Amino acid sequence: MTSKLEQLRAMTTVVADTGDIEAVRRLKPVDCTTNPTIVLKALGTPAFADAVTEAVRWGQSQGGNREGVVSAVADRLAISVGAALAELVPGRVSTEVDADLSFDTEASIAKAREIVKAYDARGISRDRILIKLASTWEGIRAAEVLQKEGIDCNLTLLFNQAQAIACADAGVFLISPFVGRILDWHVKASGKTFTAEEDPGVLSVRAIYDYYKSNGINTIVMGASFRNTGEIEALAGCDRLTISPALLEELDAAEGTLERKLSPEKAAKVSPVKIDEKAFRWMLNEDAMATEKLSEGIRAFAKDLGSLRAMIDKELKAAA
């Protein structure tokens, strides 16, 4: 019998949420997504030992202050991870703008342009990459500018409808609503356990999917941050799903019929909503889960980016 992973591939574009080269070779996803946590983990593996050495040597040859050099080397290594993944997948690789720029529109735009230029220098065109930005008001505004320049964006750390609607209005290429982190918050807040059909993260993505499809919005919905395969199965048919290697392996080993849960034809009709900055900030403020998880996610990614920079600083000092 065909595995559930193969059945899922027939109705949803499967994306790997990893920097694990061997896992990508084995599981053959269409796209790959990365973030500072994934990049940091990947760079600690033997697969990227040479890339770290090369980047440190490159950093030694650069002028400027130490902080600027460390940041430049960190960017170079993130591109090295993305470039290695781009050699293995037929689709796109997502690379994230620094989390500490999440509330700075102009700096986010500038960083995104640098990322595109760095990939281009390695022979990887912009149609092979997605620029990841946090779904803050400032991040969404940055994406709006970048999309008009032909730079496709993946808006991450997305937890509620206000963020999704604002992204659609900005013409964003793809959004990554976080399923598991929404569940985490509700489990902690209520002490309850949830079935896949009751899962607040699953219900959030379904609501966003219905809004987009019933209003003719072309922005791709890519569910992310899964805690179990039940959540994934409950979103079968979603445009894309980005899944960790462990859960991909579990789906690959699972048999039985996978029912399609989402399709454009069956999307519930949802009336369009107009959102300006004032409405966006108020709707986010009124959603304790989204407010807390957005802030927490930015802090966590910024912390891992800081860890990467500290590692680079240590390597530069050792090589001096």
Backbone as CSV, one residue per row, in Angstrom:
resi,resn,N_x,N_y,N_z,CA_x,CA_y,CA_z,C_x,C_y,C_z
1,MET,0.838,-1.205,0.000,0.000,0.000,0.000,0.876,1.259,0.000
2,THR,0.423,2.294,-0.690,1.145,3.561,-0.739,1.185,4.197,0.644
3,SER,2.353,4.689,1.044,2.477,5.306,2.365,1.667,6.593,2.442
4,LYS,1.423,7.046,3.657,0.687,8.299,3.833,1.489,9.491,3.304
5,LEU,2.818,9.386,3.356,3.628,10.468,2.809,3.416,10.571,1.305
6,GLU,3.413,9.451,0.602,3.203,9.488,-0.847,1.798,9.967,-1.175
7,GLN,0.822,9.582,-0.383,-0.539,10.079,-0.594,-0.602,11.588,-0.369
8,LEU,0.122,12.060,0.638,0.156,13.498,0.921,0.780,14.258,-0.243
9,ARG,1.837,13.711,-0.810,2.501,14.364,-1.948,1.544,14.562,-3.129
10,ALA,0.554,13.694,-3.245,-0.380,13.777,-4.366,-1.364,14.930,-4.228
11,MET,-1.501,15.479,-3.009,-2.480,16.548,-2.796,-1.890,17.829,-2.212
12,THR,-0.642,17.754,-1.741,0.006,18.886,-1.078,1.487,18.905,-1.454
13,THR,2.042,20.088,-1.659,3.487,20.194,-1.874,4.195,19.999,-0.541
14,VAL,5.044,18.972,-0.478,5.736,18.634,0.763,7.079,19.354,0.835
15,VAL,7.281,20.064,1.918,8.481,20.859,2.148,9.174,20.321,3.397
16,ALA,10.504,20.291,3.389,11.250,19.821,4.557,11.711,21.014,5.385
17,ASP,11.412,20.966,6.661,11.790,22.025,7.591,13.092,21.606,8.265
18,THR,14.207,21.767,7.539,15.475,21.233,8.041,16.663,21.763,7.252
19,GLY,17.838,21.625,7.870,19.089,21.868,7.172,19.913,20.596,7.108
20,ASP,19.271,19.471,7.426,19.931,18.164,7.435,20.066,17.650,6.009
21,ILE,21.274,17.706,5.477,21.527,17.348,4.084,21.129,15.907,3.789
22,GLU,21.515,14.994,4.656,21.212,13.579,4.418,19.713,13.313,4.451
23,ALA,19.011,13.984,5.347,17.562,13.812,5.423,16.890,14.320,4.149
24,VAL,17.373,15.423,3.626,16.810,15.975,2.385,17.071,15.030,1.209
25,ARG,18.270,14.478,1.150,18.567,13.504,0.087,17.634,12.295,0.176
26,ARG,17.388,11.862,1.386,16.608,10.650,1.586,15.116,10.871,1.356
27,LEU,14.602,11.996,1.810,13.158,12.219,1.804,12.648,12.959,0.575
28,LYS,13.563,13.613,-0.164,13.236,14.242,-1.447,12.044,15.215,-1.389
29,PRO,12.110,16.228,-0.554,11.046,17.243,-0.545,11.149,18.134,-1.775
30,VAL,10.104,18.900,-2.045,10.130,19.843,-3.166,10.912,21.097,-2.788
31,ASP,10.658,21.605,-1.581,11.312,22.815,-1.073,11.943,22.517,0.280
32,CYS,12.736,23.472,0.764,13.269,23.422,2.125,13.083,24.780,2.793
33,THR,12.776,24.745,4.066,12.732,25.986,4.839,13.827,25.963,5.899
34,THR,14.399,27.129,6.160,15.397,27.260,7.224,15.028,28.450,8.103
35,ASN,15.640,28.506,9.263,15.537,29.646,10.171,16.830,29.670,10.979
36,PRO,17.051,30.671,11.825,18.312,30.725,12.576,18.585,29.474,13.401
37,THR,17.551,28.855,13.949,17.716,27.635,14.742,18.216,26.490,13.869
38,ILE,17.612,26.332,12.705,17.993,25.274,11.767,19.400,25.502,11.234
39,VAL,19.722,26.743,10.904,21.065,27.063,10.386,22.118,26.747,11.438
40,LEU,21.871,27.162,12.677,22.827,26.913,13.758,23.060,25.415,13.943
41,LYS,21.984,24.646,13.922,22.088,23.195,14.078,22.844,22.574,12.911
42,ALA,22.552,23.013,11.688,23.213,22.464,10.500,24.710,22.723,10.526
43,LEU,25.091,23.912,10.965,26.509,24.279,10.965,27.313,23.507,12.002
44,GLY,26.635,22.842,12.920,27.323,22.014,13.905,27.569,20.597,13.434
45,THR,27.162,20.289,12.197,27.341,18.943,11.643,28.571,18.892,10.746
46,PRO,29.126,17.700,10.541,30.298,17.558,9.673,30.059,18.032,8.237
47,ALA,28.810,17.988,7.784,28.501,18.375,6.407,28.893,19.813,6.108
48,PHE,28.926,20.664,7.142,29.223,22.077,6.914,30.536,22.527,7.568
49,ALA,31.372,21.588,7.949,32.658,21.937,8.568,33.511,22.775,7.623
50,ASP,33.571,22.377,6.363,34.372,23.126,5.383,33.786,24.511,5.136
51,ALA,32.458,24.612,5.147,31.809,25.908,4.933,32.145,26.874,6.062
52,VAL,32.188,26.363,7.299,32.544,27.209,8.440,33.987,27.690,8.307
53,THR,34.892,26.779,7.961,36.304,27.146,7.788,36.458,28.202,6.705
54,GLU,35.767,27.987,5.576,35.861,28.941,4.462,35.335,30.300,4.849
55,ALA,34.200,30.331,5.551,33.585,31.598,5.917,34.446,32.371,6.913
56,VAL,35.081,31.656,7.844,35.956,32.312,8.817,37.167,32.908,8.108
57,ARG,37.749,32.168,7.192,38.883,32.695,6.417,38.468,33.912,5.603
58,TRP,37.290,33.825,5.014,36.759,34.967,4.263,36.581,36.159,5.190
59,GLY,36.054,35.922,6.393,35.840,36.995,7.347,37.126,37.682,7.758
60,GLN,38.211,36.893,7.870,39.514,37.468,8.235,40.016,38.458,7.188
61,SER,39.560,38.259,5.952,40.042,39.134,4.863,39.207,40.400,4.716
62,GLN,38.128,40.484,5.481,37.241,41.634,5.364,37.667,42.766,6.284
63,GLY,37.453,43.972,5.831,37.745,45.133,6.668,36.567,45.448,7.575
64,GLY,36.662,46.519,8.323,35.564,46.934,9.178,35.704,46.444,10.599
65,ASN,34.734,46.819,11.428,34.805,46.441,12.845,34.421,44.976,13.040
66,ARG,34.745,44.443,14.205,34.525,43.031,14.488,33.035,42.663,14.385
67,GLU,32.180,43.512,14.930,30.748,43.214,14.905,30.233,43.080,13.476
68,GLY,30.673,43.977,12.600,30.248,43.934,11.206,30.754,42.688,10.493
69,VAL,31.994,42.309,10.804,32.582,41.112,10.194,31.836,39.867,10.656
70,VAL,31.557,39.787,11.957,30.836,38.629,12.504,29.467,38.496,11.835
71,SER,28.762,39.607,11.689,27.448,39.594,11.056,27.545,39.141,9.597
72,ALA,28.572,39.618,8.900,28.758,39.255,7.498,29.061,37.761,7.345
73,VAL,29.865,37.228,8.260,30.183,35.794,8.214,28.930,34.974,8.511
74,ALA,28.119,35.441,9.456,26.868,34.740,9.768,25.968,34.686,8.539
75,ASP,25.883,35.804,7.830,25.087,35.839,6.597,25.647,34.864,5.567
76,ARG,26.950,34.835,5.445,27.591,33.959,4.467,27.301,32.485,4.772
77,LEU,27.309,32.148,6.055,27.046,30.766,6.442,25.579,30.384,6.229
78,ALA,24.672,31.307,6.481,23.256,31.030,6.221,23.042,30.761,4.734
79,ILE,23.739,31.514,3.897,23.652,31.302,2.445,24.289,29.973,2.065
80,SER,25.371,29.596,2.741,26.016,28.311,2.460,25.060,27.148,2.729
81,VAL,24.325,27.234,3.842,23.340,26.194,4.148,22.242,26.184,3.088
82,GLY,21.740,27.360,2.758,20.689,27.454,1.747,21.140,26.971,0.386
83,ALA,22.375,27.312,0.003,22.899,26.900,-1.303,23.046,25.383,-1.377
84,ALA,23.497,24.760,-0.285,23.634,23.297,-0.258,22.268,22.636,-0.417
85,LEU,21.256,23.197,0.217,19.909,22.648,0.100,19.347,22.860,-1.308
86,ALA,19.674,24.012,-1.891,19.180,24.316,-3.239,19.722,23.339,-4.277
87,GLU,20.874,22.745,-3.999,21.430,21.745,-4.918,20.639,20.437,-4.881
88,LEU,19.862,20.241,-3.810,19.176,18.965,-3.607,17.681,19.003,-3.909
89,VAL,17.073,20.177,-3.827,15.623,20.245,-4.048,15.328,20.933,-5.380
90,PRO,14.239,20.532,-6.038,13.891,21.160,-7.311,13.232,22.521,-7.151
91,GLY,12.722,22.789,-5.962,11.989,24.021,-5.743,12.788,25.109,-5.062
92,ARG,12.232,25.644,-4.002,12.794,26.827,-3.354,13.358,26.528,-1.970
93,VAL,14.257,27.416,-1.554,14.812,27.376,-0.205,14.497,28.715,0.468
94,SER,13.959,28.648,1.671,13.657,29.867,2.421,14.824,30.240,3.321
95,THR,15.233,31.499,3.256,16.307,32.025,4.112,15.780,33.244,4.852
96,GLU,16.029,33.274,6.152,15.392,34.262,7.014,16.222,35.528,7.209
97,VAL,15.524,36.658,7.147,16.113,37.942,7.513,16.339,37.929,9.025
98,ASP,17.413,38.562,9.483,17.766,38.574,10.906,16.557,38.913,11.784
99,ALA,16.330,38.097,12.799,15.173,38.286,13.682,15.213,39.630,14.397
100,ASP,16.427,40.139,14.650,16.518,41.417,15.359,16.169,42.613,14.469
101,LEU,15.778,42.340,13.221,15.304,43.396,12.317,13.784,43.325,12.139
102,SER,13.114,42.538,12.960,11.686,42.270,12.778,10.793,43.500,12.875
103,PHE,11.304,44.568,13.499,10.498,45.786,13.635,11.115,46.959,12.872
104,ASP,11.948,46.635,11.884,12.627,47.658,11.081,12.406,47.351,9.605
105,THR,11.463,48.039,9.001,11.097,47.766,7.607,12.257,48.005,6.653
106,GLU,12.885,49.166,6.742,13.940,49.510,5.789,15.149,48.583,5.932
107,ALA,15.522,48.264,7.155,16.665,47.367,7.360,16.348,45.963,6.860
108,SER,15.104,45.537,7.014,14.692,44.213,6.527,14.766,44.161,5.001
109,ILE,14.331,45.228,4.358,14.402,45.299,2.896,15.852,45.226,2.436
110,ALA,16.707,45.996,3.095,18.129,46.010,2.723,18.760,44.632,2.915
111,LYS,18.456,43.971,4.025,19.009,42.646,4.290,18.507,41.639,3.258
112,ALA,17.243,41.717,2.909,16.682,40.806,1.902,17.392,40.975,0.567
113,ARG,17.641,42.197,0.188,18.352,42.449,-1.077,19.765,41.878,-1.030
114,GLU,20.414,41.977,0.135,21.757,41.397,0.287,21.718,39.878,0.137
115,ILE,20.687,39.255,0.707,20.554,37.799,0.612,20.379,37.378,-0.843
116,VAL,19.528,38.074,-1.564,19.297,37.768,-2.980,20.590,37.926,-3.774
117,LYS,21.327,38.994,-3.493,22.599,39.243,-4.182,23.616,38.146,-3.874
118,ALA,23.661,37.698,-2.619,24.608,36.653,-2.217,24.287,35.327,-2.901
119,TYR,23.019,35.006,-3.003,22.631,33.790,-3.726,22.982,33.910,-5.210
120,ASP,22.721,35.068,-5.769,23.019,35.289,-7.187,24.505,35.097,-7.467
121,ALA,25.354,35.529,-6.525,26.804,35.371,-6.686,27.206,33.898,-6.723
122,ARG,26.358,33.034,-6.184,26.621,31.588,-6.202,25.858,30.884,-7.321
123,GLY,25.280,31.685,-8.198,24.580,31.120,-9.339,23.175,30.642,-9.038
124,ILE,22.603,31.103,-7.935,21.251,30.692,-7.549,20.322,31.895,-7.733
125,SER,19.412,31.781,-8.679,18.546,32.906,-9.024,17.454,33.116,-7.983
126,ARG,16.876,34.300,-7.989,15.872,34.659,-6.979,14.611,33.802,-7.054
127,ASP,14.355,33.182,-8.214,13.170,32.337,-8.310,13.363,30.975,-7.635
128,ARG,14.553,30.755,-7.058,14.824,29.524,-6.309,14.785,29.745,-4.795
129,ILE,14.584,30.991,-4.380,14.629,31.275,-2.946,13.377,32.040,-2.490
130,LEU,13.122,31.954,-1.209,12.110,32.778,-0.569,12.772,33.514,0.589
131,ILE,12.455,34.762,0.730,12.949,35.556,1.856,11.956,35.439,3.005
132,LYS,12.437,34.937,4.142,11.555,34.780,5.307,11.609,36.030,6.185
133,LEU,10.431,36.493,6.543,10.293,37.658,7.405,9.249,37.352,8.466
134,ALA,9.449,37.868,9.665,8.442,37.713,10.707,7.185,38.481,10.321
135,SER,6.019,37.958,10.699,4.742,38.582,10.335,4.365,39.709,11.288
136,THR,5.312,40.611,11.512,5.025,41.872,12.196,4.481,42.839,11.147
137,TRP,3.914,43.950,11.596,3.451,44.956,10.636,4.628,45.427,9.776
138,GLU,5.786,45.616,10.424,6.969,46.091,9.700,7.484,45.040,8.718
139,GLY,7.448,43.775,9.123,7.883,42.713,8.235,6.986,42.593,7.018
140,ILE,5.686,42.747,7.224,4.727,42.671,6.118,4.928,43.837,5.154
141,ARG,5.204,45.011,5.690,5.452,46.168,4.813,6.739,45.963,3.998
142,ALA,7.744,45.369,4.613,8.977,45.058,3.882,8.679,44.087,2.747
143,ALA,7.885,43.067,3.041,7.530,42.082,2.024,6.779,42.729,0.866
144,GLU,5.928,43.682,1.173,5.162,44.365,0.124,6.099,45.043,-0.878
145,VAL,7.141,45.683,-0.366,8.126,46.335,-1.238,8.909,45.296,-2.035
146,LEU,9.358,44.254,-1.360,10.180,43.229,-1.998,9.402,42.491,-3.085
147,GLN,8.140,42.201,-2.824,7.329,41.512,-3.829,7.237,42.327,-5.118
148,LYS,7.137,43.634,-4.980,7.062,44.504,-6.153,8.373,44.521,-6.933
149,GLU,9.462,44.134,-6.257,10.773,44.043,-6.917,11.024,42.648,-7.484
150,GLY,10.047,41.778,-7.370,10.218,40.416,-7.871,10.946,39.494,-6.920
151,ILE,10.978,39.870,-5.637,11.603,39.030,-4.603,10.495,38.403,-3.781
152,ASP,10.274,37.114,-3.959,9.181,36.433,-3.285,9.499,36.197,-1.810
153,CYS,8.465,36.330,-0.990,8.650,36.279,0.464,7.796,35.201,1.119
154,ASN,8.328,34.696,2.224,7.670,33.724,3.092,7.499,34.408,4.442
155,LEU,6.261,34.706,4.807,6.006,35.387,6.082,5.765,34.344,7.165
156,THR,6.666,34.346,8.132,6.712,33.317,9.161,6.216,33.858,10.504
157,LEU,6.211,32.998,11.507,5.705,33.374,12.835,4.314,33.992,12.706
158,LEU,3.456,33.281,11.991,2.104,33.766,11.738,1.122,32.938,12.575
159,PHE,0.335,33.624,13.393,-0.503,32.944,14.380,-1.985,33.296,14.336
160,ASN,-2.348,34.321,13.554,-3.783,34.635,13.541,-4.231,35.247,12.209
161,GLN,-5.554,35.443,12.126,-6.182,35.890,10.889,-5.724,37.291,10.485
162,ALA,-5.519,38.174,11.447,-5.100,39.536,11.122,-3.782,39.524,10.356
163,GLN,-2.830,38.724,10.819,-1.552,38.614,10.122,-1.751,38.054,8.719
164,ALA,-2.587,37.037,8.599,-2.815,36.406,7.303,-3.467,37.366,6.315
165,ILE,-4.451,38.126,6.780,-5.144,39.068,5.892,-4.204,40.185,5.460
166,ALA,-3.404,40.701,6.393,-2.446,41.759,6.058,-1.423,41.259,5.044
167,CYS,-0.999,40.010,5.178,-0.047,39.434,4.220,-0.672,39.332,2.839
168,ALA,-1.929,38.905,2.786,-2.621,38.804,1.503,-2.755,40.171,0.848
169,ASP,-3.121,41.172,1.638,-3.266,42.529,1.112,-1.944,43.062,0.564
170,ALA,-0.831,42.601,1.147,0.502,43.051,0.712,1.016,42.278,-0.502
171,GLY,0.262,41.273,-0.947,0.697,40.496,-2.105,1.821,39.536,-1.813
172,VAL,1.878,39.055,-0.574,2.940,38.123,-0.173,2.807,36.807,-0.940
173,PHE,3.935,36.226,-1.314,3.946,34.974,-2.077,3.443,33.804,-1.242
174,LEU,3.891,33.719,0.031,3.597,32.541,0.852,3.577,32.926,2.319
175,ILE,2.686,32.293,3.075,2.671,32.470,4.529,2.886,31.124,5.210
176,SER,3.466,31.169,6.413,3.718,29.956,7.195,3.006,30.047,8.543
177,PRO,1.706,29.735,8.591,1.025,29.712,9.893,1.539,28.560,10.752
178,PHE,1.818,28.836,12.006,2.448,27.870,12.911,1.379,27.076,13.671
179,VAL,1.272,25.809,13.353,0.250,24.955,13.949,0.617,24.546,15.378
180,GLY,1.783,23.926,15.529,2.179,23.366,16.817,2.337,24.387,17.916
181,ARG,2.831,25.558,17.587,3.032,26.563,18.636,1.688,27.102,19.135
182,ILE,0.702,27.151,18.235,-0.642,27.540,18.674,-1.192,26.489,19.633
183,LEU,-1.018,25.229,19.268,-1.451,24.145,20.151,-0.751,24.230,21.500
184,ASP,0.562,24.446,21.486,1.332,24.528,22.731,0.707,25.541,23.693
185,TRP,0.354,26.710,23.160,-0.183,27.785,24.000,-1.507,27.363,24.615
186,HIS,-2.369,26.779,23.801,-3.700,26.411,24.288,-3.644,25.256,25.282
187,VAL,-2.738,24.318,25.064,-2.570,23.226,26.026,-2.114,23.779,27.369
188,LYS,-1.148,24.672,27.332,-0.630,25.271,28.562,-1.695,26.123,29.254
189,ALA,-2.459,26.873,28.462,-3.449,27.787,29.035,-4.660,27.061,29.600
190,SER,-5.044,25.934,28.984,-6.274,25.256,29.372,-6.056,23.958,30.140
191,GLY,-4.874,23.354,29.968,-4.613,22.065,30.583,-5.316,20.920,29.869
192,LYS,-5.923,21.209,28.721,-6.663,20.199,27.975,-5.763,19.480,26.969
193,THR,-6.243,18.332,26.516,-5.649,17.682,25.355,-6.633,17.829,24.206
194,PHE,-6.119,17.877,23.000,-6.961,18.126,21.834,-6.766,17.037,20.790
195,THR,-7.855,16.593,20.191,-7.738,15.711,19.031,-7.312,16.553,17.838
196,ALA,-6.913,15.898,16.755,-6.490,16.636,15.562,-7.606,17.540,15.041
197,GLU,-8.844,17.068,15.112,-9.964,17.862,14.615,-10.311,19.028,15.533
198,GLU,-9.881,18.960,16.782,-10.120,20.046,17.739,-8.923,20.976,17.867
199,ASP,-7.786,20.567,17.340,-6.514,21.265,17.507,-6.642,22.734,17.090
200,PRO,-6.397,23.685,17.998,-6.541,25.104,17.666,-5.620,25.553,16.515
201,GLY,-4.440,24.936,16.416,-3.539,25.280,15.314,-4.082,24.819,13.982
202,VAL,-4.630,23.617,13.951,-5.255,23.088,12.735,-6.436,23.963,12.327
203,LEU,-7.276,24.304,13.285,-8.461,25.129,12.999,-8.060,26.512,12.491
204,SER,-6.965,27.062,13.020,-6.484,28.369,12.572,-6.072,28.321,11.105
205,VAL,-5.311,27.293,10.728,-4.863,27.174,9.342,-6.056,26.932,8.414
206,ARG,-6.985,26.111,8.845,-8.174,25.876,8.017,-8.947,27.166,7.782
207,ALA,-9.064,27.995,8.802,-9.785,29.263,8.667,-9.072,30.197,7.698
208,ILE,-7.759,30.236,7.780,-6.976,31.070,6.859,-7.116,30.549,5.431
209,TYR,-7.025,29.247,5.271,-7.164,28.617,3.955,-8.526,28.965,3.348
210,ASP,-9.593,28.832,4.138,-10.931,29.156,3.653,-11.021,30.627,3.240
211,TYR,-10.457,31.503,4.046,-10.491,32.942,3.731,-9.807,33.205,2.398
212,TYR,-8.633,32.640,2.224,-7.877,32.866,0.991,-8.608,32.302,-0.228
213,LYS,-9.020,31.051,-0.138,-9.611,30.402,-1.314,-10.961,31.007,-1.683
214,SER,-11.767,31.347,-0.685,-13.095,31.892,-0.985,-13.031,33.330,-1.499
215,ASN,-11.892,33.988,-1.302,-11.734,35.364,-1.783,-10.755,35.486,-2.944
216,GLY,-10.377,34.359,-3.534,-9.521,34.387,-4.724,-8.125,34.915,-4.468
217,ILE,-7.613,34.704,-3.258,-6.275,35.191,-2.897,-5.236,34.158,-3.315
218,ASN,-4.214,34.604,-4.020,-3.205,33.691,-4.568,-2.085,33.347,-3.596
219,THR,-1.971,34.063,-2.493,-0.928,33.767,-1.507,-1.012,32.306,-1.076
220,ILE,0.131,31.625,-1.086,0.201,30.209,-0.741,0.131,30.040,0.774
221,VAL,-0.667,29.062,1.215,-0.756,28.733,2.637,0.107,27.497,2.890
222,MET,1.128,27.650,3.741,2.020,26.542,4.069,2.024,26.314,5.572
223,GLY,1.263,25.332,6.022,1.254,25.000,7.441,2.647,24.618,7.912
224,ALA,2.984,25.003,9.147,4.334,24.783,9.681,4.251,24.460,11.165
225,SER,5.386,24.053,11.738,5.526,23.845,13.178,4.561,22.779,13.694
226,PHE,4.763,21.552,13.234,3.869,20.460,13.631,4.409,19.700,14.835
227,ARG,3.489,19.257,15.676,3.852,18.482,16.856,3.639,16.987,16.654
228,ASN,2.797,16.617,15.702,2.502,15.208,15.459,1.935,15.037,14.062
229,THR,1.881,13.794,13.596,1.376,13.538,12.244,-0.135,13.744,12.154
230,GLY,-0.830,13.673,13.279,-2.269,13.922,13.261,-2.587,15.316,12.763
231,GLU,-1.793,16.306,13.178,-1.992,17.670,12.705,-1.786,17.758,11.195
232,ILE,-0.761,17.061,10.713,-0.455,17.075,9.283,-1.596,16.441,8.488
233,GLU,-2.067,15.275,8.948,-3.159,14.590,8.259,-4.429,15.439,8.256
234,ALA,-4.636,16.214,9.312,-5.830,17.061,9.402,-5.762,18.248,8.450
235,LEU,-4.589,18.495,7.880,-4.419,19.595,6.920,-4.052,19.080,5.530
236,ALA,-4.256,17.785,5.290,-3.972,17.219,3.972,-4.776,17.969,2.909
237,GLY,-4.080,18.401,1.855,-4.709,19.198,0.816,-4.350,20.669,0.900
238,CYS,-3.780,21.102,2.035,-3.289,22.477,2.145,-2.251,22.705,1.046
239,ASP,-2.088,23.942,0.594,-1.187,24.228,-0.532,0.175,23.576,-0.333
240,ARG,0.792,23.870,0.803,2.088,23.290,1.158,2.108,23.020,2.654
241,LEU,2.934,22.071,3.051,3.169,21.793,4.468,4.662,21.600,4.649
242,THR,5.260,22.331,5.586,6.684,22.174,5.853,6.833,21.346,7.124
243,ILE,7.544,20.217,6.990,7.518,19.152,7.990,8.939,18.747,8.374
244,SER,9.155,18.457,9.651,10.473,18.016,10.114,10.782,16.627,9.573
245,PRO,12.069,16.278,9.442,12.429,14.933,8.967,11.820,13.809,9.798
246,ALA,11.762,13.981,11.124,11.219,12.923,11.979,9.764,12.624,11.631
247,LEU,8.969,13.659,11.406,7.557,13.445,11.078,7.393,12.968,9.636
248,LEU,8.289,13.396,8.741,8.262,12.869,7.373,8.532,11.366,7.382
249,GLU,9.498,10.955,8.185,9.817,9.527,8.303,8.614,8.756,8.849
250,GLU,7.944,9.343,9.826,6.788,8.680,10.421,5.665,8.512,9.397
251,LEU,5.433,9.541,8.596,4.414,9.464,7.553,4.793,8.451,6.481
252,ASP,6.096,8.390,6.197,6.570,7.458,5.176,6.369,6.009,5.609
253,ALA,6.390,5.775,6.914,6.220,4.414,7.442,4.759,4.061,7.692
254,ALA,3.895,5.066,7.634,2.485,4.855,7.960,1.695,4.390,6.744
255,GLU,0.818,3.426,6.972,-0.068,2.944,5.920,-1.503,3.325,6.237
256,GLY,-2.401,3.038,5.322,-3.794,3.419,5.506,-4.157,4.543,4.558
257,THR,-5.420,4.830,4.462,-5.901,5.862,3.538,-5.797,7.245,4.170
258,LEU,-5.232,8.175,3.430,-5.137,9.561,3.875,-6.252,10.356,3.209
259,GLU,-7.158,10.862,4.008,-8.294,11.620,3.483,-7.909,13.071,3.233
260,ARG,-8.332,13.576,2.079,-8.092,14.993,1.789,-9.053,15.847,2.621
261,LYS,-8.483,16.769,3.389,-9.287,17.597,4.279,-9.560,18.990,3.711
262,LEU,-8.634,19.507,2.901,-8.764,20.860,2.359,-8.732,20.832,0.841
263,SER,-9.570,21.635,0.230,-9.533,21.817,-1.221,-10.186,23.156,-1.540
264,PRO,-9.753,23.826,-2.590,-10.348,25.123,-2.936,-11.856,25.035,-3.164
265,GLU,-12.303,23.924,-3.743,-13.722,23.769,-4.075,-14.598,23.678,-2.823
266,LYS,-14.043,23.135,-1.750,-14.819,22.928,-0.527,-14.589,24.016,0.524
267,ALA,-13.845,25.043,0.168,-13.547,26.107,1.134,-14.828,26.831,1.540
268,ALA,-14.966,27.054,2.840,-16.128,27.788,3.340,-16.060,29.239,2.886
269,LYS,-17.204,29.820,2.592,-17.250,31.210,2.161,-17.015,32.143,3.349
270,VAL,-16.037,33.028,3.192,-15.698,33.992,4.246,-15.668,35.382,3.632
271,SER,-16.337,36.323,4.233,-16.385,37.688,3.701,-15.030,38.364,3.866
272,PRO,-14.611,39.167,2.880,-13.321,39.856,2.988,-13.330,40.901,4.099
273,VAL,-12.152,41.120,4.675,-11.989,42.078,5.768,-10.897,43.069,5.380
274,LYS,-11.135,44.335,5.669,-10.133,45.367,5.413,-9.322,45.595,6.681
275,ILE,-8.001,45.572,6.540,-7.143,45.764,7.713,-6.091,46.840,7.434
276,ASP,-6.116,47.888,8.238,-5.040,48.882,8.190,-4.144,48.653,9.406
277,GLU,-3.159,49.519,9.596,-2.221,49.305,10.692,-2.915,49.325,12.049
278,LYS,-3.830,50.256,12.236,-4.532,50.365,13.514,-5.315,49.087,13.810
279,ALA,-6.048,48.589,12.807,-6.843,47.370,12.994,-5.943,46.160,13.226
280,PHE,-4.836,46.101,12.477,-3.890,44.992,12.637,-3.360,44.930,14.056
281,ARG,-2.900,46.055,14.553,-2.291,46.069,15.885,-3.337,45.765,16.960
282,TRP,-4.572,46.241,16.762,-5.605,45.982,17.754,-5.992,44.505,17.748
283,MET,-6.169,43.926,16.559,-6.546,42.515,16.473,-5.454,41.616,17.042
284,LEU,-4.207,41.991,16.835,-3.103,41.222,17.401,-3.084,41.376,18.917
285,ASN,-3.309,42.599,19.378,-3.339,42.863,20.817,-4.445,42.080,21.517
286,GLU,-5.576,41.918,20.862,-6.711,41.208,21.433,-6.524,39.695,21.472
287,ASP,-5.546,39.210,20.742,-5.265,37.768,20.671,-4.025,37.483,21.513
288,ALA,-4.237,37.081,22.753,-3.114,36.865,23.671,-2.150,35.813,23.130
289,MET,-2.699,34.730,22.573,-1.844,33.662,22.042,-0.932,34.195,20.952
290,ALA,-1.506,34.897,19.965,-0.712,35.386,18.835,0.324,36.408,19.289
291,THR,-0.080,37.294,20.194,0.851,38.302,20.708,2.040,37.647,21.405
292,GLU,1.737,36.693,22.286,2.804,36.038,23.038,3.690,35.181,22.150
293,LYS,3.085,34.424,21.240,3.863,33.511,20.407,4.698,34.257,19.365
294,LEU,4.198,35.346,18.856,4.985,36.153,17.917,6.220,36.706,18.620
295,SER,6.027,37.299,19.784,7.159,37.865,20.534,8.145,36.780,20.948
296,GLU,7.614,35.668,21.441,8.452,34.553,21.866,9.271,34.004,20.703
297,GLY,8.641,33.868,19.540,9.333,33.345,18.365,10.461,34.250,17.909
298,ILE,10.208,35.551,17.895,11.249,36.504,17.506,12.416,36.442,18.483
299,ARG,12.108,36.382,19.782,13.175,36.296,20.788,14.000,35.026,20.615
300,ALA,13.319,33.904,20.361,14.032,32.632,20.220,14.951,32.638,18.997
301,PHE,14.449,33.152,17.869,15.284,33.210,16.666,16.439,34.185,16.855
302,ALA,16.179,35.290,17.548,17.243,36.258,17.817,18.308,35.651,18.731
303,LYS,17.872,34.840,19.686,18.820,34.178,20.585,19.727,33.224,19.814
304,ASP,19.142,32.431,18.906,19.949,31.494,18.121,20.862,32.223,17.140
305,LEU,20.383,33.351,16.614,21.252,34.163,15.772,22.421,34.683,16.602
306,GLY,22.150,35.076,17.846,23.216,35.524,18.742,24.205,34.412,19.033
307,SER,23.703,33.189,19.198,24.585,32.042,19.435,25.477,31.783,18.223
308,LEU,24.908,31.912,17.039,25.694,31.737,15.818,26.791,32.796,15.728
309,ARG,26.445,34.027,16.030,27.435,35.107,15.976,28.529,34.906,17.029
310,ALA,28.144,34.414,18.206,29.137,34.146,19.252,30.095,33.041,18.813
311,MET,29.564,32.012,18.153,30.403,30.933,17.635,31.395,31.463,16.599
312,ILE,30.906,32.331,15.732,31.759,32.899,14.691,32.845,33.773,15.304
313,ASP,32.468,34.582,16.286,33.443,35.445,16.953,34.550,34.608,17.584
314,LYS,34.157,33.489,18.196,35.133,32.588,18.802,36.066,31.990,17.751
315,GLU,35.498,31.587,16.613,36.301,30.999,15.520,37.251,32.046,14.931
316,LEU,36.797,33.267,14.802,37.654,34.329,14.266,38.814,34.623,15.204
317,LYS,38.541,34.633,16.496,39.614,34.864,17.475,40.631,33.711,17.461
318,ALA,40.119,32.494,17.337,41.014,31.325,17.323,41.899,31.293,16.069
319,ALA,41.354,31.841,14.973,42.085,31.823,13.703,43.034,33.005,13.562
320,ALA,42.925,33.979,14.453,43.737,35.203,14.340,45.219,34.918,14.615
